[in-house]
């Protein structure tokens, strides 16, 4: 009996232990489902934050350099930078100097790790910190990180009790004053795109697809040789665009406008663009399509442009195969491949650029064209008849401006500008000859330009009449030669 009791007791102990193990397993699994460690950690973090608030009562707002996944530079960042450069940079020991609108002055801004204090309101002081963080480490190690841009930011520190004042009053005032400073110090620039592998870095190690120079072209509408009525029409159209933000929003259109400038070489298409930029006080982005590798790169170029700018593609009929005959060329190429193509013969397509017509159309008026606002898109061409109709239809190129040969009204403008005369006995002869032959305003201006100190208005006009008479005599043979030369000549 004693042995049986011992055996039975051992079995009971084993069963009890097994039950305890099973119950513990079930309880532990349910505890894991409840995620008690997360609850405990959150509870502890709450107490840690309360303790940290006692030690450091300051809150912060971070304003980064880029919005939208680093595709677009933050306007708020630029406005804060301009505000601090104007109001607080004098209290900073280490500053960065940049060129200003006045060539004799410099605009100062904070370098990384500098702090500056500002007064948000009476008795309320805040602190600004300028800094940047390195990009995430890549397989390239240190040099791979250097190939990417540092992530710059401004961080504003303030007490919790001043939160509403800082967010609702101080920061809006900072942005407004920053915009005013940017307008005051703004130096207009002429940008050109560079190939993808040669993208440069600005002063903040920000990767940029554009390089620029200061835009100093002197051409204005006051010095542009064009019929006064046509010039007035263009200026009024530009005014309507510049002041049309509300009207564009009301009808649901992106705040942009397309201009097509077409005409023979030497008729002033580039001069018209410079006059438009000077009239509107806009920057110019001159895109060389043959340097753009793909539609994606073209989209990146557009994203990096700013508002108040003119995006220019000159001689678009020569940039890429975007003419109306592209389908015929594709059909002819397919027939050649079927009939005479050899498998061992390499393809002769130019791989330098894969920008397509659809990519360019999306650039002009697709979804991406609505990013930002207040932009003009200008195409120039010597042969408008060669362009694909889809590229220049209304809604894409909204206004077509013909830059024609010099007429009598344009001649009188040039005579007044170059010779300071409003009338002359040779004016009727010039008028008659201009109605017979074609001469560009650039050629007329060259003939009116004095070549020596002995030249005067009379000698310059006689030289122009002589040149016009020569063109009239050579007109049957000279027209074709002039056309061939014009096709090869780059538009001035």
MARLUMVEX-547686 format. One record per residue (C-alpha): residue in one letter; x, y, z; residue number from 1. Coordinates in steps of 0.02 Angstrom, whole numbers, plus 50000, padded with zeros to 5 digits. Layout:
+----+-------+-------+-------+-----+
: aa :  east : north :    up :   i :
+----+-------+-------+-------+-----+
:  a :     X :     Y :     Z : NUM :
...
+----+-------+-------+-------+-----+
***
This chain:
+----+-------+-------+-------+-----+
: aa :  east : north :    up :   i :
+----+-------+-------+-------+-----+
:  x : 50000 : 50000 : 50000 :   1 :
:  x : 50142 : 50115 : 50044 :   2 :
:  x : 50224 : 50086 : 49876 :   3 :
:  x : 50061 : 50118 : 49783 :   4 :
:  x : 50036 : 50282 : 49878 :   5 :
:  x : 50212 : 50338 : 49833 :   6 :
:  x : 50183 : 50299 : 49650 :   7 :
:  x : 50016 : 50388 : 49652 :   8 :
:  x : 50095 : 50540 : 49737 :   9 :
:  x : 50231 : 50549 : 49605 :  10 :
:  x : 50101 : 50543 : 49467 :  11 :
:  x : 50001 : 50681 : 49548 :  12 :
:  x : 50156 : 50791 : 49560 :  13 :
:  x : 50194 : 50762 : 49375 :  14 :
:  x : 50017 : 50803 : 49326 :  15 :
:  x : 50019 : 50961 : 49430 :  16 :
:  x : 50181 : 51019 : 49353 :  17 :
:  x : 50116 : 50981 : 49179 :  18 :
:  x : 49958 : 51079 : 49214 :  19 :
:  x : 50060 : 51224 : 49280 :  20 :
:  x : 50169 : 51223 : 49124 :  21 :
:  x : 50017 : 51220 : 49009 :  22 :
:  x : 49931 : 51359 : 49105 :  23 :
:  x : 50090 : 51465 : 49103 :  24 :
:  x : 50108 : 51441 : 48916 :  25 :
:  x : 49928 : 51496 : 48887 :  26 :
:  x : 49945 : 51644 : 49004 :  27 :
:  x : 50112 : 51697 : 48926 :  28 :
:  x : 50040 : 51689 : 48750 :  29 :
:  x : 49893 : 51796 : 48802 :  30 :
:  x : 50009 : 51918 : 48887 :  31 :
:  x : 50105 : 51932 : 48724 :  32 :
:  x : 49944 : 51965 : 48630 :  33 :
:  x : 49905 : 52103 : 48752 :  34 :
:  x : 50079 : 52175 : 48717 :  35 :
:  x : 50106 : 52223 : 48897 :  36 :
:  x : 50286 : 52270 : 48861 :  37 :
:  x : 50222 : 52402 : 48738 :  38 :
:  x : 50100 : 52466 : 48866 :  39 :
:  x : 50233 : 52472 : 49000 :  40 :
:  x : 50355 : 52556 : 48881 :  41 :
:  x : 50227 : 52688 : 48831 :  42 :
:  x : 50185 : 52718 : 49013 :  43 :
:  x : 50369 : 52738 : 49055 :  44 :
:  x : 50399 : 52854 : 48907 :  45 :
:  x : 50258 : 52966 : 48967 :  46 :
:  x : 50343 : 52986 : 49135 :  47 :
:  x : 50511 : 53012 : 49051 :  48 :
:  x : 50439 : 53153 : 48945 :  49 :
:  x : 50364 : 53234 : 49098 :  50 :
:  x : 50531 : 53224 : 49185 :  51 :
:  x : 50619 : 53294 : 49032 :  52 :
:  x : 50496 : 53439 : 49026 :  53 :
:  x : 50548 : 53485 : 49203 :  54 :
:  x : 50730 : 53484 : 49153 :  55 :
:  x : 50709 : 53561 : 48978 :  56 :
:  x : 50544 : 53658 : 48961 :  57 :
:  x : 50576 : 53709 : 48779 :  58 :
:  x : 50476 : 53647 : 48629 :  59 :
:  x : 50540 : 53654 : 48451 :  60 :
:  x : 50480 : 53675 : 48271 :  61 :
:  x : 50591 : 53609 : 48130 :  62 :
:  x : 50584 : 53687 : 47956 :  63 :
:  x : 50674 : 53577 : 47829 :  64 :
:  x : 50749 : 53631 : 47664 :  65 :
:  x : 50642 : 53520 : 47554 :  66 :
:  x : 50458 : 53472 : 47541 :  67 :
:  x : 50382 : 53326 : 47450 :  68 :
:  x : 50517 : 53195 : 47471 :  69 :
:  x : 50660 : 53314 : 47428 :  70 :
:  x : 50589 : 53353 : 47257 :  71 :
:  x : 50544 : 53535 : 47289 :  72 :
:  x : 50636 : 53666 : 47391 :  73 :
:  x : 50533 : 53727 : 47538 :  74 :
:  x : 50472 : 53906 : 47522 :  75 :
:  x : 50459 : 53918 : 47711 :  76 :
:  x : 50643 : 53872 : 47728 :  77 :
:  x : 50696 : 54009 : 47606 :  78 :
:  x : 50586 : 54137 : 47692 :  79 :
:  x : 50656 : 54095 : 47864 :  80 :
:  x : 50833 : 54104 : 47792 :  81 :
:  x : 50798 : 54276 : 47719 :  82 :
:  x : 50717 : 54338 : 47881 :  83 :
:  x : 50862 : 54282 : 47989 :  84 :
:  x : 50990 : 54356 : 47868 :  85 :
:  x : 50907 : 54526 : 47882 :  86 :
:  x : 50860 : 54534 : 48066 :  87 :
:  x : 50976 : 54418 : 48161 :  88 :
:  x : 51134 : 54386 : 48060 :  89 :
:  x : 51223 : 54532 : 48144 :  90 :
:  x : 51222 : 54434 : 48308 :  91 :
:  x : 51300 : 54278 : 48230 :  92 :
:  x : 51488 : 54251 : 48238 :  93 :
:  x : 51504 : 54139 : 48085 :  94 :
:  x : 51403 : 54183 : 47930 :  95 :
:  x : 51396 : 54135 : 47746 :  96 :
:  x : 51406 : 54276 : 47619 :  97 :
:  x : 51309 : 54273 : 47455 :  98 :
:  x : 51291 : 54397 : 47312 :  99 :
:  x : 51149 : 54523 : 47326 : 100 :
:  x : 51050 : 54624 : 47200 : 101 :
:  x : 51169 : 54769 : 47231 : 102 :
:  x : 51337 : 54710 : 47165 : 103 :
:  x : 51429 : 54804 : 47304 : 104 :
:  x : 51336 : 54718 : 47446 : 105 :
:  x : 51324 : 54542 : 47517 : 106 :
:  x : 51182 : 54445 : 47595 : 107 :
:  x : 51234 : 54356 : 47756 : 108 :
:  x : 51158 : 54195 : 47822 : 109 :
:  x : 51192 : 54076 : 47965 : 110 :
:  x : 51309 : 53928 : 47943 : 111 :
:  x : 51275 : 53759 : 48021 : 112 :
:  x : 51277 : 53743 : 48212 : 113 :
:  x : 51252 : 53929 : 48239 : 114 :
:  x : 51117 : 53993 : 48358 : 115 :
:  x : 51034 : 54162 : 48365 : 116 :
:  x : 50900 : 54236 : 48479 : 117 :
:  x : 50750 : 54336 : 48421 : 118 :
:  x : 50607 : 54428 : 48505 : 119 :
:  x : 50438 : 54353 : 48458 : 120 :
:  x : 50342 : 54478 : 48564 : 121 :
:  x : 50370 : 54590 : 48712 : 122 :
:  x : 50451 : 54483 : 48845 : 123 :
:  x : 50453 : 54327 : 48735 : 124 :
:  x : 50622 : 54268 : 48670 : 125 :
:  x : 50647 : 54123 : 48550 : 126 :
:  x : 50803 : 54038 : 48484 : 127 :
:  x : 50845 : 53986 : 48306 : 128 :
:  x : 50970 : 53848 : 48265 : 129 :
:  x : 51041 : 53818 : 48090 : 130 :
:  x : 51104 : 53643 : 48060 : 131 :
:  x : 51109 : 53496 : 47940 : 132 :
:  x : 51116 : 53308 : 47951 : 133 :
:  x : 51216 : 53192 : 47838 : 134 :
:  x : 51119 : 53078 : 47719 : 135 :
:  x : 51095 : 52894 : 47765 : 136 :
:  x : 51249 : 52787 : 47742 : 137 :
:  x : 51257 : 52695 : 47576 : 138 :
:  x : 51366 : 52554 : 47511 : 139 :
:  x : 51488 : 52685 : 47451 : 140 :
:  x : 51535 : 52727 : 47631 : 141 :
:  x : 51595 : 52903 : 47664 : 142 :
:  x : 51615 : 52950 : 47481 : 143 :
:  x : 51444 : 52880 : 47440 : 144 :
:  x : 51371 : 52994 : 47572 : 145 :
:  x : 51468 : 53142 : 47505 : 146 :
:  x : 51390 : 53109 : 47335 : 147 :
:  x : 51221 : 53151 : 47414 : 148 :
:  x : 51163 : 53314 : 47487 : 149 :
:  x : 51163 : 53361 : 47671 : 150 :
:  x : 50991 : 53386 : 47743 : 151 :
:  x : 50983 : 53565 : 47803 : 152 :
:  x : 50855 : 53634 : 47924 : 153 :
:  x : 50813 : 53776 : 48044 : 154 :
:  x : 50749 : 53732 : 48217 : 155 :
:  x : 50653 : 53855 : 48325 : 156 :
:  x : 50652 : 53834 : 48515 : 157 :
:  x : 50520 : 53913 : 48628 : 158 :
:  x : 50433 : 53886 : 48795 : 159 :
:  x : 50274 : 53783 : 48802 : 160 :
:  x : 50173 : 53929 : 48870 : 161 :
:  x : 50217 : 54030 : 48715 : 162 :
:  x : 50161 : 53896 : 48592 : 163 :
:  x : 50006 : 53984 : 48525 : 164 :
:  x : 50098 : 54149 : 48507 : 165 :
:  x : 50242 : 54070 : 48410 : 166 :
:  x : 50136 : 53960 : 48296 : 167 :
:  x : 49995 : 54081 : 48257 : 168 :
:  x : 50080 : 54251 : 48263 : 169 :
:  x : 50270 : 54245 : 48259 : 170 :
:  x : 50300 : 54117 : 48122 : 171 :
:  x : 50175 : 54197 : 47999 : 172 :
:  x : 50262 : 54364 : 48030 : 173 :
:  x : 50431 : 54284 : 47998 : 174 :
:  x : 50373 : 54214 : 47830 : 175 :
:  x : 50295 : 54379 : 47776 : 176 :
:  x : 50450 : 54480 : 47818 : 177 :
:  x : 50560 : 54347 : 47740 : 178 :
:  x : 50467 : 54362 : 47575 : 179 :
:  x : 50492 : 54550 : 47577 : 180 :
:  x : 50678 : 54528 : 47606 : 181 :
:  x : 50689 : 54401 : 47464 : 182 :
:  x : 50609 : 54524 : 47343 : 183 :
:  x : 50727 : 54662 : 47400 : 184 :
:  x : 50885 : 54557 : 47383 : 185 :
:  x : 50830 : 54453 : 47234 : 186 :
:  x : 50959 : 54443 : 47097 : 187 :
:  x : 50884 : 54381 : 46934 : 188 :
:  x : 50974 : 54234 : 46857 : 189 :
:  x : 50992 : 54145 : 46691 : 190 :
:  x : 50992 : 53956 : 46716 : 191 :
:  x : 51045 : 53816 : 46602 : 192 :
:  x : 51029 : 53630 : 46631 : 193 :
:  x : 51179 : 53515 : 46644 : 194 :
:  x : 51191 : 53329 : 46610 : 195 :
:  x : 51138 : 53211 : 46749 : 196 :
:  x : 51313 : 53146 : 46786 : 197 :
:  x : 51377 : 53326 : 46806 : 198 :
:  x : 51244 : 53387 : 46927 : 199 :
:  x : 51324 : 53517 : 47040 : 200 :
:  x : 51307 : 53560 : 47223 : 201 :
:  x : 51258 : 53730 : 47290 : 202 :
:  x : 51328 : 53811 : 47447 : 203 :
:  x : 51228 : 53691 : 47556 : 204 :
:  x : 51284 : 53533 : 47464 : 205 :
:  x : 51114 : 53525 : 47381 : 206 :
:  x : 51118 : 53428 : 47219 : 207 :
:  x : 51058 : 53537 : 47076 : 208 :
:  x : 51023 : 53503 : 46893 : 209 :
:  x : 51046 : 53687 : 46851 : 210 :
:  x : 51193 : 53804 : 46841 : 211 :
:  x : 51168 : 53991 : 46826 : 212 :
:  x : 51242 : 54162 : 46795 : 213 :
:  x : 51174 : 54332 : 46839 : 214 :
:  x : 51048 : 54390 : 46709 : 215 :
:  x : 51104 : 54560 : 46645 : 216 :
:  x : 51030 : 54569 : 46470 : 217 :
:  x : 50990 : 54752 : 46429 : 218 :
:  x : 50848 : 54722 : 46305 : 219 :
:  x : 50680 : 54794 : 46355 : 220 :
:  x : 50518 : 54828 : 46263 : 221 :
:  x : 50574 : 55009 : 46250 : 222 :
:  x : 50721 : 54954 : 46141 : 223 :
:  x : 50635 : 54810 : 46050 : 224 :
:  x : 50607 : 54841 : 45865 : 225 :
:  x : 50425 : 54795 : 45835 : 226 :
:  x : 50264 : 54877 : 45778 : 227 :
:  x : 50197 : 54979 : 45926 : 228 :
:  x : 50024 : 54901 : 45919 : 229 :
:  x : 50093 : 54724 : 45923 : 230 :
:  x : 50213 : 54768 : 46063 : 231 :
:  x : 50070 : 54843 : 46165 : 232 :
:  x : 49966 : 54686 : 46139 : 233 :
:  x : 50106 : 54575 : 46206 : 234 :
:  x : 50136 : 54687 : 46357 : 235 :
:  x : 49951 : 54687 : 46401 : 236 :
:  x : 49947 : 54498 : 46387 : 237 :
:  x : 50095 : 54484 : 46506 : 238 :
:  x : 50009 : 54602 : 46629 : 239 :
:  x : 49851 : 54496 : 46625 : 240 :
:  x : 49954 : 54341 : 46663 : 241 :
:  x : 50056 : 54417 : 46804 : 242 :
:  x : 49900 : 54484 : 46891 : 243 :
:  x : 49790 : 54334 : 46851 : 244 :
:  x : 49818 : 54217 : 46998 : 245 :
:  x : 49638 : 54227 : 47057 : 246 :
:  x : 49565 : 54210 : 46882 : 247 :
:  x : 49670 : 54056 : 46845 : 248 :
:  x : 49616 : 53977 : 47009 : 249 :
:  x : 49434 : 54020 : 46975 : 250 :
:  x : 49429 : 53927 : 46809 : 251 :
:  x : 49536 : 53782 : 46874 : 252 :
:  x : 49693 : 53811 : 46770 : 253 :
:  x : 49875 : 53800 : 46823 : 254 :
:  x : 49952 : 53973 : 46836 : 255 :
:  x : 50061 : 53960 : 46681 : 256 :
:  x : 50055 : 54020 : 46501 : 257 :
:  x : 50138 : 53959 : 46342 : 258 :
:  x : 50213 : 54072 : 46209 : 259 :
:  x : 50270 : 54015 : 46037 : 260 :
:  x : 50391 : 54135 : 45951 : 261 :
:  x : 50418 : 54092 : 45770 : 262 :
:  x : 50500 : 54175 : 45621 : 263 :
:  x : 50661 : 54178 : 45520 : 264 :
:  x : 50832 : 54196 : 45604 : 265 :
:  x : 50876 : 54373 : 45656 : 266 :
:  x : 50698 : 54430 : 45688 : 267 :
:  x : 50725 : 54453 : 45876 : 268 :
:  x : 50654 : 54298 : 45960 : 269 :
:  x : 50791 : 54289 : 46092 : 270 :
:  x : 50780 : 54477 : 46115 : 271 :
:  x : 50592 : 54459 : 46144 : 272 :
:  x : 50624 : 54332 : 46283 : 273 :
:  x : 50749 : 54450 : 46367 : 274 :
:  x : 50624 : 54593 : 46355 : 275 :
:  x : 50488 : 54485 : 46433 : 276 :
:  x : 50602 : 54436 : 46577 : 277 :
:  x : 50653 : 54616 : 46610 : 278 :
:  x : 50472 : 54675 : 46600 : 279 :
:  x : 50406 : 54545 : 46722 : 280 :
:  x : 50564 : 54537 : 46830 : 281 :
:  x : 50573 : 54347 : 46805 : 282 :
:  x : 50717 : 54223 : 46802 : 283 :
:  x : 50752 : 54125 : 46642 : 284 :
:  x : 50777 : 53936 : 46634 : 285 :
:  x : 50853 : 53893 : 46464 : 286 :
:  x : 50830 : 53705 : 46434 : 287 :
:  x : 50943 : 53612 : 46314 : 288 :
:  x : 50838 : 53459 : 46274 : 289 :
:  x : 50981 : 53361 : 46198 : 290 :
:  x : 51064 : 53359 : 46371 : 291 :
:  x : 50910 : 53282 : 46453 : 292 :
:  x : 50923 : 53093 : 46462 : 293 :
:  x : 50742 : 53046 : 46491 : 294 :
:  x : 50567 : 53106 : 46529 : 295 :
:  x : 50603 : 53078 : 46714 : 296 :
:  x : 50752 : 53196 : 46708 : 297 :
:  x : 50646 : 53324 : 46617 : 298 :
:  x : 50518 : 53313 : 46757 : 299 :
:  x : 50655 : 53337 : 46888 : 300 :
:  x : 50714 : 53492 : 46794 : 301 :
:  x : 50541 : 53566 : 46801 : 302 :
:  x : 50520 : 53528 : 46986 : 303 :
:  x : 50680 : 53624 : 47025 : 304 :
:  x : 50622 : 53782 : 46936 : 305 :
:  x : 50548 : 53921 : 47040 : 306 :
:  x : 50396 : 54030 : 47019 : 307 :
:  x : 50415 : 54198 : 46932 : 308 :
:  x : 50517 : 54119 : 46794 : 309 :
:  x : 50519 : 54094 : 46606 : 310 :
:  x : 50560 : 53917 : 46547 : 311 :
:  x : 50635 : 53926 : 46373 : 312 :
:  x : 50668 : 53794 : 46240 : 313 :
:  x : 50748 : 53880 : 46091 : 314 :
:  x : 50747 : 53807 : 45916 : 315 :
:  x : 50634 : 53667 : 45971 : 316 :
:  x : 50622 : 53601 : 45794 : 317 :
:  x : 50809 : 53565 : 45802 : 318 :
:  x : 50818 : 53498 : 45980 : 319 :
:  x : 50732 : 53329 : 45959 : 320 :
:  x : 50627 : 53234 : 45833 : 321 :
:  x : 50465 : 53321 : 45883 : 322 :
:  x : 50407 : 53372 : 45710 : 323 :
:  x : 50246 : 53321 : 45626 : 324 :
:  x : 50341 : 53200 : 45514 : 325 :
:  x : 50399 : 53088 : 45656 : 326 :
:  x : 50267 : 52955 : 45618 : 327 :
:  x : 50320 : 52948 : 45437 : 328 :
:  x : 50500 : 52925 : 45493 : 329 :
:  x : 50450 : 52785 : 45609 : 330 :
:  x : 50355 : 52697 : 45470 : 331 :
:  x : 50501 : 52717 : 45350 : 332 :
:  x : 50620 : 52648 : 45481 : 333 :
:  x : 50509 : 52497 : 45508 : 334 :
:  x : 50503 : 52463 : 45321 : 335 :
:  x : 50692 : 52475 : 45310 : 336 :
:  x : 50710 : 52351 : 45452 : 337 :
:  x : 50592 : 52229 : 45366 : 338 :
:  x : 50669 : 52243 : 45194 : 339 :
:  x : 50853 : 52273 : 45214 : 340 :
:  x : 50900 : 52263 : 45397 : 341 :
:  x : 51044 : 52151 : 45443 : 342 :
:  x : 51049 : 52068 : 45614 : 343 :
:  x : 51234 : 52106 : 45630 : 344 :
:  x : 51211 : 52289 : 45587 : 345 :
:  x : 51204 : 52400 : 45743 : 346 :
:  x : 51062 : 52521 : 45771 : 347 :
:  x : 51109 : 52700 : 45732 : 348 :
:  x : 50983 : 52782 : 45848 : 349 :
:  x : 51054 : 52920 : 45955 : 350 :
:  x : 51050 : 52859 : 46135 : 351 :
:  x : 51095 : 53029 : 46209 : 352 :
:  x : 50916 : 53082 : 46242 : 353 :
:  x : 50757 : 52980 : 46265 : 354 :
:  x : 50639 : 53126 : 46290 : 355 :
:  x : 50477 : 53089 : 46198 : 356 :
:  x : 50340 : 53199 : 46133 : 357 :
:  x : 50220 : 53134 : 46267 : 358 :
:  x : 50350 : 53174 : 46401 : 359 :
:  x : 50368 : 53350 : 46335 : 360 :
:  x : 50179 : 53374 : 46326 : 361 :
:  x : 50163 : 53317 : 46507 : 362 :
:  x : 50299 : 53440 : 46550 : 363 :
:  x : 50198 : 53581 : 46470 : 364 :
:  x : 50022 : 53548 : 46529 : 365 :
:  x : 50015 : 53381 : 46619 : 366 :
:  x : 49992 : 53348 : 46804 : 367 :
:  x : 50170 : 53401 : 46844 : 368 :
:  x : 50147 : 53571 : 46760 : 369 :
:  x : 50036 : 53625 : 46906 : 370 :
:  x : 50179 : 53610 : 47031 : 371 :
:  x : 50214 : 53789 : 47081 : 372 :
:  x : 50145 : 53935 : 46985 : 373 :
:  x : 50178 : 54097 : 46891 : 374 :
:  x : 50282 : 54021 : 46752 : 375 :
:  x : 50293 : 54060 : 46567 : 376 :
:  x : 50344 : 53922 : 46446 : 377 :
:  x : 50420 : 53990 : 46286 : 378 :
:  x : 50464 : 53893 : 46129 : 379 :
:  x : 50557 : 53970 : 45982 : 380 :
:  x : 50571 : 53900 : 45807 : 381 :
:  x : 50624 : 53954 : 45634 : 382 :
:  x : 50503 : 53832 : 45551 : 383 :
:  x : 50335 : 53825 : 45639 : 384 :
:  x : 50262 : 53720 : 45498 : 385 :
:  x : 50376 : 53575 : 45547 : 386 :
:  x : 50314 : 53561 : 45726 : 387 :
:  x : 50188 : 53432 : 45779 : 388 :
:  x : 50015 : 53513 : 45795 : 389 :
:  x : 49991 : 53430 : 45965 : 390 :
:  x : 50141 : 53525 : 46031 : 391 :
:  x : 50085 : 53700 : 45985 : 392 :
:  x : 49897 : 53692 : 46000 : 393 :
:  x : 49805 : 53820 : 46106 : 394 :
:  x : 49809 : 53771 : 46288 : 395 :
:  x : 49992 : 53722 : 46273 : 396 :
:  x : 50063 : 53866 : 46173 : 397 :
:  x : 49925 : 53990 : 46216 : 398 :
:  x : 49992 : 54137 : 46118 : 399 :
:  x : 50080 : 54126 : 45950 : 400 :
:  x : 50190 : 54276 : 45909 : 401 :
:  x : 50260 : 54294 : 45735 : 402 :
:  x : 50429 : 54379 : 45732 : 403 :
:  x : 50430 : 54441 : 45553 : 404 :
:  x : 50548 : 54536 : 45440 : 405 :
:  x : 50573 : 54721 : 45469 : 406 :
:  x : 50428 : 54832 : 45418 : 407 :
:  x : 50426 : 55019 : 45399 : 408 :
:  x : 50361 : 55051 : 45576 : 409 :
:  x : 50499 : 54945 : 45649 : 410 :
:  x : 50625 : 55036 : 45538 : 411 :
:  x : 50568 : 55206 : 45602 : 412 :
:  x : 50590 : 55142 : 45781 : 413 :
:  x : 50766 : 55083 : 45741 : 414 :
:  x : 50810 : 55246 : 45653 : 415 :
:  x : 50754 : 55344 : 45805 : 416 :
:  x : 50850 : 55232 : 45923 : 417 :
:  x : 51013 : 55221 : 45824 : 418 :
:  x : 51016 : 55389 : 45734 : 419 :
:  x : 50900 : 55496 : 45843 : 420 :
:  x : 50796 : 55551 : 45692 : 421 :
:  x : 50609 : 55542 : 45662 : 422 :
:  x : 50610 : 55586 : 45476 : 423 :
:  x : 50729 : 55599 : 45330 : 424 :
:  x : 50721 : 55623 : 45143 : 425 :
:  x : 50773 : 55440 : 45118 : 426 :
:  x : 50629 : 55371 : 45223 : 427 :
:  x : 50511 : 55351 : 45072 : 428 :
:  x : 50646 : 55255 : 44977 : 429 :
:  x : 50673 : 55140 : 45127 : 430 :
:  x : 50485 : 55113 : 45144 : 431 :
:  x : 50469 : 55065 : 44961 : 432 :
:  x : 50616 : 54946 : 44966 : 433 :
:  x : 50559 : 54860 : 45128 : 434 :
:  x : 50395 : 54820 : 45042 : 435 :
:  x : 50491 : 54730 : 44904 : 436 :
:  x : 50628 : 54636 : 44994 : 437 :
:  x : 50645 : 54544 : 45160 : 438 :
:  x : 50771 : 54606 : 45286 : 439 :
:  x : 50777 : 54560 : 45469 : 440 :
:  x : 50778 : 54694 : 45605 : 441 :
:  x : 50953 : 54633 : 45652 : 442 :
:  x : 51017 : 54671 : 45476 : 443 :
:  x : 50931 : 54841 : 45472 : 444 :
:  x : 51006 : 54885 : 45641 : 445 :
:  x : 51179 : 54833 : 45582 : 446 :
:  x : 51166 : 54947 : 45429 : 447 :
:  x : 51107 : 55092 : 45538 : 448 :
:  x : 51249 : 55072 : 45662 : 449 :
:  x : 51387 : 55203 : 45630 : 450 :
:  x : 51549 : 55118 : 45582 : 451 :
:  x : 51665 : 55265 : 45615 : 452 :
:  x : 51665 : 55437 : 45693 : 453 :
:  x : 51636 : 55513 : 45520 : 454 :
:  x : 51471 : 55421 : 45495 : 455 :
:  x : 51309 : 55514 : 45523 : 456 :
:  x : 51124 : 55486 : 45496 : 457 :
:  x : 51135 : 55526 : 45311 : 458 :
:  x : 51279 : 55406 : 45276 : 459 :
:  x : 51200 : 55267 : 45379 : 460 :
:  x : 51034 : 55282 : 45288 : 461 :
:  x : 51120 : 55283 : 45119 : 462 :
:  x : 51212 : 55125 : 45168 : 463 :
:  x : 51046 : 55044 : 45213 : 464 :
:  x : 50965 : 55099 : 45049 : 465 :
:  x : 51113 : 55031 : 44953 : 466 :
:  x : 51100 : 54863 : 45040 : 467 :
:  x : 50912 : 54854 : 45009 : 468 :
:  x : 50936 : 54896 : 44825 : 469 :
:  x : 51066 : 54759 : 44811 : 470 :
:  x : 50945 : 54633 : 44889 : 471 :
:  x : 50810 : 54691 : 44768 : 472 :
:  x : 50923 : 54662 : 44618 : 473 :
:  x : 50976 : 54490 : 44681 : 474 :
:  x : 50802 : 54440 : 44736 : 475 :
:  x : 50770 : 54299 : 44609 : 476 :
:  x : 50935 : 54212 : 44651 : 477 :
:  x : 50962 : 54278 : 44825 : 478 :
:  x : 50799 : 54218 : 44899 : 479 :
:  x : 50845 : 54035 : 44891 : 480 :
:  x : 51023 : 54063 : 44952 : 481 :
:  x : 50960 : 54169 : 45095 : 482 :
:  x : 50836 : 54035 : 45143 : 483 :
:  x : 50970 : 53900 : 45146 : 484 :
:  x : 51083 : 54009 : 45250 : 485 :
:  x : 50940 : 54050 : 45367 : 486 :
:  x : 50903 : 53867 : 45399 : 487 :
:  x : 51081 : 53838 : 45456 : 488 :
:  x : 51100 : 53998 : 45553 : 489 :
:  x : 51061 : 53999 : 45739 : 490 :
:  x : 50927 : 54122 : 45790 : 491 :
:  x : 51003 : 54276 : 45868 : 492 :
+----+-------+-------+-------+-----+
***
